[in-house]
Amino acid sequence: RNIEYLHDVGLAAPHVVLAHCVWLDEAEMEILATTGTHVAHCPSSNLKLASGFARVPEMLERGISISLGADGAPCNNRLDMFTEMRTAALIQKALHGSRTLPALMVLRMSTIHGAKALGLENVIGSIEIGKQADLILLNLNSLHTTPQPEPISTVVYAAETSNVETVLINGRVILREGELLTMPEGLILSAAQQQAASLAKAIS
C-alpha cells in the first residue's frame, strides 16, 4: 500500500502533503492521523479522471488535516477554488447525506487548513492581528448570490470567481475592481495561445 510504503521510508509526517488519497484503507488513514500527515483533496480532478471519491468525512473524524486543491490544468481545466469548495461539499452530501461536510468546514479546508498543510498557519490562512494581509474581497451583490441568508453558505455554494473584486497578497493590492494590476492580462492570454499552438504543432 502506498501510504504504508511512504511511512516506512519516512515520508508520512507533519511536513508532508499527500494529494488525492482516494483509495485509502483503515490502516492508511490511521497512519495519516498518527503521523500528522496532511491531505490535499482535489474533488474536481478526481471526478474528471474518474479516480474515485476520497473518504473525507472519515478522515476528518480521525483528525486528519485536509485542505483543498485543484490538481494541474491537464487534470482539471478550471483551477478555481470556488468550484472546488462547492464540488467537495456536494460530493460528500450525495454519498453520506445532506448534513455531511457543512459549509464552514469546507471554507476552513480552503483557507486555514491549506495554511496548516504548508506550515504557515501562524502567518496566513485566517484574518488575525499579526498575520499577513492575504485577503480576497467579494462583491456578493449579484443575481446568483442573492439573497444571502447565511454568508458562509453563500460563499461556498453560490459565489464564483466573478464575485472576486479585490485581491491582496501580504497587503499589496494585486487585483482591484476585477482588474489585474501586476501583469498585462491581454499579453499573457495572447502568449498562452501562441504557446499552445506551438505545442500542438510540435506533437502533431
Secondary structure, DSSP 4 states (H G I P E B T S, - for coil): -HHHHHHHTT--STT-EEE---S--HHHHHHHHHHT-EEEE-HHHHHHTT-----HHHHHHTT--EEE----GGG-S---HHHHHHHHHHHHHHHH-TTSS-HHHHHHHHTHHHHHHTT-TTTSSS--TTS---EEEE---SGGG-S-SSHHHHHHHT--GGGEEEEEETTEEEEETTEESSS-HHHHHHHHHHHHHHHHHHH-
